[in-house]
Amino acid sequence: MLQNLRPIEIVLLVALVLLLFGAKKLPELAKGVGQSLKIFKKEIRAVQDTDGDAKTEDTAQPGNAEPAEPVATSAASGQTATSSAEGGVAATTAQDSQE
């Protein structure tokens, strides 16, 4: 897209930006954009490093077992909920489990 811009179009865009933001605000705007890009790139590298470490851990330990089903207990009602692989939830009360 930017390859198709002629020099006159670039000059018009710069003039438009100067009119919209003013000469005093442009350095502040450029500094803010630069800092935002720096932070964004830093976070992307961190995520890629984390993903790379997780992938090497998965491949380094063959035969990883499936994670156990999460169990949530409500202390107020005495109910225990278990989530299944299909997304269903089964709830039992403390009285049901004692029988």
Secondary structure by P-SEA (a helix, b strand, c coil): ccccccaaaaaaaaaaaaaaccccaaaaaaaaaaaaaaaaaaaaaaaaaaaaaaaaaaaacccccccccbbbbcccccbbbbbccccbbbbbccccccc
